[in-house]
Amino acid sequence: MNLSRRQLLARCGAGIGSLALADLLARAEPKASLNPLAPKKAHFPAKAKAVIWIFVNGGPSQVDTWDYKPELIKHDGKPLPNLDKNTGFFTDSIGPLMKSPFEWKQHGECGKWASSLFPNLAKHVDKMAFIHSLHTESNNHSPALFMMNTGVPRMGLPSVGSWVTYGLGSENENLPGFVVMSDPKGRGLPKGHTLNWTNGFLPGAYQGTWLKPTGDAIDNLKRPADVSADDQESSLELMSKLNRMKVEASAADRDLEARIKSFELAYRMQTAAPEAMDIGKETRETQELYGVGRKECDPFAKQCLTARRMVERGVRFVQIYSGGMDNQLSWDGHVDIKGNHEGFAGETDRPVAALLTDLKNKGLLDSTLVIWAGEFGRLPNSQPGPKPGRDHNPHANTAWIAGGGVKGGVSYGATDEFGYKAVTDKADTHDFHATLLHLLGFDHEKLTHMHNGRRYRLTDVLGKVIKPVLA
């Protein structure tokens, strides 16, 4: 198209005007922090500002832990009425109803029934809110783990810890916002591995930082032996200058800014992370409280104590996995449910109870949400064998929460008389996540992220807050 000189000047003038307007508007808007983990405000004030999630990996049996069912005693050895044989994972290995092999007693002012697996945690039932009507979509570990951790039964979406740090940032610029500790006895990662704490489509800064149970907790945290502190600092200063020059040449490159911040965090972590994980600085009384040094629970005790030190220093979300990859290496009691659960409860009962006590004594429990939950429950009937176990059950699961914003000593929902299915005030995983986010000050429908042309959220298009468990 041919333009006269007058038309060309007119069009250029309008273009220059629009550029000037865009610059003025940009200057008028408050500049967002370039640090993706900078502290952010939630949607509304909330007591809880950090989370410690004890992930009971493998599927603990609700009818052997917290969901007391005396009818199982009366009907022991009889068929489970209306059982769908496809409920469990092993459809050809279905036995009759089986009573719990553990003793049950009432505890606390609330009179909560608890099994003999948890002599220490049972002392804290007045702090806990029990959700007995949880249910999920899959009877297979990996999809159920993804469902509990990301809100969908498939891999690749952001995990709960990533959503929380995306929404709140971190209160410590020298430590990660989201920390994960896997089973401490060399049993491996949970099924699905690191996808259980992935950032998904959220920026990489919100990925969970895995602390390895053996060796160096974080890879490459230590400075190479042949590099002095001065040389490392000089190298980082040069890299920073070069990166800043790149940013100035392309001011819109916020991904590069985030990458710079991640390198700076890694450098600061060289000092901050070892200090946070040094439980030797704790008093002997505190270490004994957790069970440090006791053969049955020492590794998990150290992890729970580390978790308290992390939230004390501003880490936003800590997840600790009890149990590893394979069946008997986790709470997956297909064989010998009694021996399986006794072993894992023996490792975790004292440390988790101590965590609640310690948080309370330090004034941190009111601001820290503690979660005890796995991916699904187990069937009330037996999986036959010389030492019978229980198969998977997605229809019934029990979790408890305690701490910031939680009403203690309450039980929400109920399963049927045998603990087979949730029947009263049913709550799915989306409801559980909506409640967790609410306790942290979020409207779960508004904590979203644009991806592939649509706004995603942890609770997808579902979820309701379980209000009776709120203080």
N, C-alpha and C positions, 0 to 999 in steps of 0.2 A: 504494500500500500504506500503510495506517495503522499508525503506530508509537506505542507508549506512550512516556512520558518516560523510563522505565527502559531500554527497548530503544534509544532514540535515544542516550542517554548511553553505553550499553555499546558501541554501534557506533562512535560518535565517538571514544571512548577508545582502541579498537583501532586506529583510523585514525591517531590522534596518535602512538601507539606505533610504528607502522610508519614514519611520517615521521621520528621521532627516530632509529630504527635506520638508516634510509637515510642520514641526515646523519652519523651516527657512522661508518658504513662508508666514506662518501665522504672523510671526514677521515683515515681510516686508510690509504687508498690513496695511493701517491705520485702527485703531480700531474704529468701529462705536460707537456712543454714546449709552450708556445703557438707557438713558432717551428717551422714545418714542416721547415725546413732545419737544425735543430739536429743536431749530430753524434749518431749512433746506433751501437750495437754490432752487428756482424755475428753470424752464428750461431756462428762459430768463428774463432780467430785466423788471419789471412792476411797475406802479405807485401804484396800489392797493395792500395792504398787509393785509387788514381785510375786513370783510363783516358784514353788518347788514341787515337782511332780514325781512321786515314787511310782514308776511304771512297772506294774506287776506282770511281767512279760510271760506269755504262755497261756493265760486264761485261768485265773484262780477259781476254785469252786466256791460259789456263793453259799451253798448249803453246808459247807465245811468251814466257813470263815465267819461271816457276819449275818447270814440270813437263816435264822433258827426255824427248823421245820420238824416239830414233834411228830407230825403225821408220818414222817419217814421211818420213825421207830415202830409205829403201829403197823405199817404196811411193808416192813422190810421183807424182801424176798418175793413180793407180789409184782405182777406186771404193772407198768405205768399206763393208766387208762389214756386212750386217745393219743398215744405216742405216734408221731410221724417219724418213721424209721430214717428219713432223710435229714432229720434235724442235726444229727452228729456227722462227723467226718467219716467214720468207719461204719457203714450201713449194715454190714454183715456181722458186727460184733456188738450185739445189744443184749444186755442182761436185765434182770428185774430191778425193782427199786432197791436202793441200798442205803441203810441208815448211815449217818455220819459216824466215823470211827473216833470222834473226839467228844470230850465232855463239854457241856454248855452250862454257863452260869450267867446270872444277871449282874450288871456292874453299874456303878455311878448312881447319881440321883435320878437319872432318866430311866434306870432299870433296863438298860440295853443288854440283850443277850449276845454273848460272844463266845466263840469256841476256845478251847484250852490252847490253841495255837498261839494266842496273843496275850500272854499274862501281863506284859508291860503296856502294850497299846490299849488293853481293856481298861486301864486306869484313866485313860484320857477320853472316854466316850462322851463325857459331858461337853467336850470341846468340838465334837465331830457332828457333821450332818451326814446321815447315810441315805444314799439313793438306791433303793432296792429294785426299781422298775426299769433299769436301763436295758435296752435291747439294741441290736445292730442288724446289718444286712447279710453278712457272710459268716459261714461256719469254718472258713479257712483262714489260717493265721495272717498271711501277707495282706489280703484285702481288708481283713478286720483291723489289723494294725494301721494300715493307711487310713481307714475310716476314723479310727480313734485319734490319730495324729494329724490328719489333714482335712477330715470332713467328707472325704469321698473314698470309695473302696478301690481306687486305682492309683498308680504311682504318678508322681510328678507335680502335684499341687503343693502350695506352701503349707508348712506345718504350723501347729498352734503357736509354738515359740516364735516362729518367724512373724506371724501375724501380730503377736503381742509386742515384739520389739519394733516392728514396722509402725505400730500405732503409738507406742510410748517412748521409743528410743531407749537410751541407757542413762544411768546416773553416774557412770564412771567411764571417763574417756580413755582410760588405760586398760580396760578389760573388755572382752566381748559382751554383747548384750544377752546372748543366748548360749548356754553351755550344756553339753550332754555328757553323761558318764555311763558307759556300758557296763555289763556284768563284770565284777572285779575278779572273778576266779578263772579267767581264761576260757570261758564257755562260748565266746564268740559274740557277735552282734545279733540283735533280733532279726527275724526274717524280714527281708526288705532292706536290711542294712541301713546305710546313711539316708536313704529316701524317707526314713521316718522323721528326720529332722532337716529336710531340705527346705530351701527358700523358694523352690518352684519358680514362678515367674516374677517374684519380688526381687528387688536388687540383691546382689550377692552379699551385701553387708549383713543381711538378716538370716543367713545360713547359720545353723547351729555349729558351734565349735566343739568338736569331739575331744574329750580328754581321755587318752588311751589308758587302760588299766595297768599296763606294765611298761617299763622303760620310760622314755621321755613322754610326759603327758601330752605335749604339743610338739609336732614335728618342726624342726628348724627354729625352735625358740632360742636356743643357745647360740651365741656368736661363735663362728669357726675358731678353732684354737690358734690358727696362724694369722688371725686378723685382730689387731688391737682395737680398743675402744675408740681411740682417736681416728684410726683409719676408717672404721665403720661409720663414724659420725661424719667424716669428710665425704665419704661416698654418698651417704644419704642426703647431705646438703647439696651436692652436685646434682644428684638425681632430682631433688626437689626443684632446684633452679631450672633445670631443663624442662621438667613437667610444667612449671609455672609459665615458662615461655610459650609452651604449646597451648596452654589454656588461654593466655592472653591473645594468641593468634586466632583462637576459635573459642570465643567466650561462651558459646552455647553448649560446649562439650562437657556436660555435667557428669557423664559416665567417667570421664578421665579424672574429674575432681574427686569422685567417690573412690576411684582406684588409688589416688594419692593419699586420701584419708586412711584407706585400709593399710597401706605401707607404713604410714605414720603410727597407726595403732599397733601394728606388729612390732615396731621398734620399741614403743613404750611398754608393750607386754613383756619384753625381756626382763624387766624389773618387777612389774606389777603382778604378773601371773605366778611366778615362783613364790612371791610373798603371800599371795592369797591362798595358795595350796599348801603352805608350810604349816601343817597342823601341830608341829613340834612347838610352836609358839603358844599353844593353848596350855592351860594349867593341867596338872596331872588329874585333878578332880574332874575336869571337863572331859578329858580323854577317857577316863574310867566310866563316866556317865554313858558315853556312847558305846562302850565296849571295845575301845582300841586296845589291842593286845590279847583279847580273848580269841581263842582258836576258832570258835564257831562263827564269829561275826566281825572279826577285825577288818577285813577288806571293805565291807559295806559300811561299817562304822566310820572309817576314814572318809568315805565318799559323802556320807550324811554330814559329817563335821565340815568337810570342804564346802558343801552346799550352803551351810549356814554362813561360812566365811565369805562366800561369793555374794549372797544377797546383802550381807552386812556392808559390803563394799560397793553396792549399787548395781550388781548384775541383775538383770530384769527377770530372766527365766532360766531355771535349772531343771533338767530332767535326768533322773537316775533310773537305770534299768536293772531290775532284779531278774536274772535269768537270761540265758543266751539263745543259741540257735535251735538246738534239737530238743526233742520231746522231754526226756528226763533231765535235760540241762536247763530246764525252765520250769515254770509252774504248770506245765502241760502234762498233767498226771494221768495219762492213758493207762499206765501200769503203776500199781501200788500208790494210790492216791494218798494213803496215810504217810508212807515214807517220803514221798515227794514233797508234800506240803509241810511236813514236820521239818524237813531239811531247809527249805527256803524260808519258812517262818522263823526258824532258829537263827538264820543269818540276818534277818531284817527287823524282827520285833523290837529288840532292845535299841538298835540305832535309830529307828524311826520314832519310837517313843521318846528317846533322848532328844531328838531334833525338836519335837513339840515342846518339851520341857525347856530346852536351851533357848529357843526362840521366845518363849514366854518370859523367861528370866531376864533376857536382854531387851525386852520391850519391842521385839520384832514380830511377834505372832500377829498382832493386830494389823500389821501392814504386809504380811506375807501369807499368801494362799497356799496351803499344803494340800496336795491331792494324792490319794491312793486309788489307783484304777488300772485295769488291764483291758485287753481288747474284747473279751467276751467271758461268759461264765461256763459252767459245765452241767451236764445232765444229772438228774437225781438218781437215775438208774446206773447200774454198774456196767463197766466194760470187762467182761469175764476174763479170768486168768487165775493163776495160783495166788497172786496178790492183785485183787481187782482194782481197776481205776475208774475214771469217768471220762466220757467223750465230750467234745465241744458242744456248746449250747449258745447260739446267738440270741435266743429268746429271753434270756434272763441273766442279769449281771448286776453285781453290787459294787458301788464305789463310795468312798467317803471323802469329804472335804472338811478342812478346818482352817481357822485363822481369819484373815482380813475380810470382814463383812459377812461371815458365816454365822448362822444361828446354831449354837451347839446343843447337843443332846436331843436332836430330832431325827426322825426317820420319815422319808418320803417314798410313797409308792409301795407296792407289794406284789409279790408273785403268788401263784396259786398255792394250795396247801402242800404241794410237793416241791415247790421251787422250780417247776418246769418252765412256766411262762409268766412274764409280767402281765398282770391283769388289772391292777388299780393304779391310776395316775401314771400311765405308761410314759416313759421318757426315752427318746432316742438320742443318738450321738449329737445331733444338731442342738437339741435342748441343753445337753450337757455343756457344749461349747458356748451357747448363748449365755448360759449362767456364768461360766468362767469369765467371759468378756465383760459381762455386767458388773461382776465383782471388781473388775479392774477399771470401771468407769466408762465402758463402751456400750453404745447401742449397736448390737451385732449387725443390724441392717444397714448401718452407716459406715462401718469400717470396711471400706472397699478399695479395690485397685483395678484400674482399667487395663485390660489385656485382651488382645485380639478383637477389639471392637465392642467388648461388653465389660460391665463392672462385675468383678468376682468378689465373693466374701467367704469367710470361713464356713458359715452356715448355709451356703448356697442360697436356696430360695425358701428355706424352712427354718425351724428353730423357734422355741419360746423359752423365756426365762423361767426357771423353777423357783418361783417366789417364796414358797414356804421354807426354803433353806436359807433365806436371806435374813440377816439380823435386823 
